[in-house]
Amino acid sequence: MAYRLHWDTDGRDWPNRCASRFVDAGGLRWHVQQFGPPATSAKTVLLLHGTGSSTHSWRDVAPQLGLRFSVLALDLPGHAFSSAPASAAGHSLPGMARQISALLAKLELQPSLIVGHSAGAAVAVRMALDGSVRPSALVSLNGAFIGFGGLAGALFSPLARLLSSGSAAARLFAWQARDPAVVQKLLRGTGSVIDPLGARLYARLLQSPAHVGAALAMMAHWDLASLERELPRVQLPVQLVAAENDLTVPPEQASLVAARLPQSELVLWPMLGHLAHEESPVQCVRLIAGLLQDL
């Protein structure tokens, strides 16, 4: 079992491989995928995946958006084929926001719209609050903005920090992920039913200790409580999409977030789970394209 994913082997059949390239920025080597016309001639959308995922989650969304718009998707730091930060600070929410901003500066891109799934939505809001990007709007797909409360909150972050402090836990998890039943159980826990290709790609990711370790480090060093307090400072429209069957981020959380945002619109997608954009990419493309068209 290789510790890290390798592009020449693990990426040989990666979705939209022809759109992939590697970019050095902010001290990291990024795997990015770009679609559509140049940003100078079309509106640009930035797609940010969630914890433990990768560019593959946009496999059916990004190419369709690229027919009309300039699209950038990336692997978050340490995830899939992007290199990991050298310090714990790089795994924090502000750290990830800074690093992605450095990548955008290197690519000379200023997105008109940022779409974030789950934790990717929190990154998008952090970037907007920091002023490193100035999009016209944000889209949150089952966004993870609210941390665990009570006993769960007291235990979760220290436990994740402990697990992320060494490679043993990540190696053990990655070894367990070689069992298809383990991966299927994790996917069922999202409330989504995705295609066999998506399931195989998640299995490939979860069998990489480096990828798992990055996901653990991401959870361990995030302070969602601070972000939640700052939500009233977000001075741009935010479309909050909640999926009815989401078992990872309960759809009720979107209502709580909407009440904290000065400019928000809540949309409920029935019959879908946490990976709604993979279950129903056409629905996702229609929403994003409609917003871009109106910007």
Steps between C-alpha positions, in 0.01 A plus 500: 500500500664824384496781758420772245302496181715519186374677190662259254329199657208602722414788270527313172121474465407805708180673386572789262872423507546702180397813696758438775829671565730571795575850630750613765358776720498594867762239585289213363478303180135505397302265282250716314252447218395782270210500257342736253609826340773725647401702805559816299203418277257327738380508859704278728372252759720339766393153623616391848441142614449386857710309754632170368389561143675638189447642152330173408185611683444764227559249219155550344449863606820675390502395131138610454566838661808527279281514191412860593725611785860488615528234773772421753485191722784401734606238750513661845840497676610145576201351323533263203782636279569838668794514741446547872589811705822479699339625823177451692404860425472411134220256579297762688212686341689831469806311379310327221335827404840670469648215298213490252520878466869462413408246234239734350757782494748273320235409243386865477140399566228693680190279520160656450345214696641253753318171553597302807381155601488420873828626652580663165216744571669601826823564309312718251346710779836535674659626178221753452528620861876541466456707185744285303229443238212720394239276337155632422337208684561169677325164475501259792415139417420331831745741662671408827499825699392392847725296727403222735344612826496362853696184580562423131665838457716450806623163375512526121771759439753359754439148366550607139812692602636191673428279198654750261822529702641178356466276199391184683130591514496606137675179393253290699200676349646472149562128555139452615378689191632215284182319605221613262246458778674769706489750214136418424409555866670839497318601183166383636569720800479806275142423400604500134494231233773572246612317187750209508777721358463746785507217755819358348669839507410559864641156578824593325526822698421335833768236440766774501633570852619844385152596381337367818760678712425831326128456566567429869731800526239718334236401757744531790611856430175666397321749725146510369376679814698811402370483144143467624539819704625687195221396263308830549800679342457322165391784273408315182219271387528137613287223353461229763412164346392232747423141404203333662675166561838640611619283790833685535385861532133498604294729274369681808844656541450701181210685664720593796772625265251694289384688809858620559569615144384849390438387141401137464258281311418149620431225246395146597578215262270202571604135470875575507778455756828665595655426160205659319715653225625151410153344516335771290766693305246638251310666783823641638612636161163661444518684833860620456455603137187693587681695770798571276272620225344754738828635644 
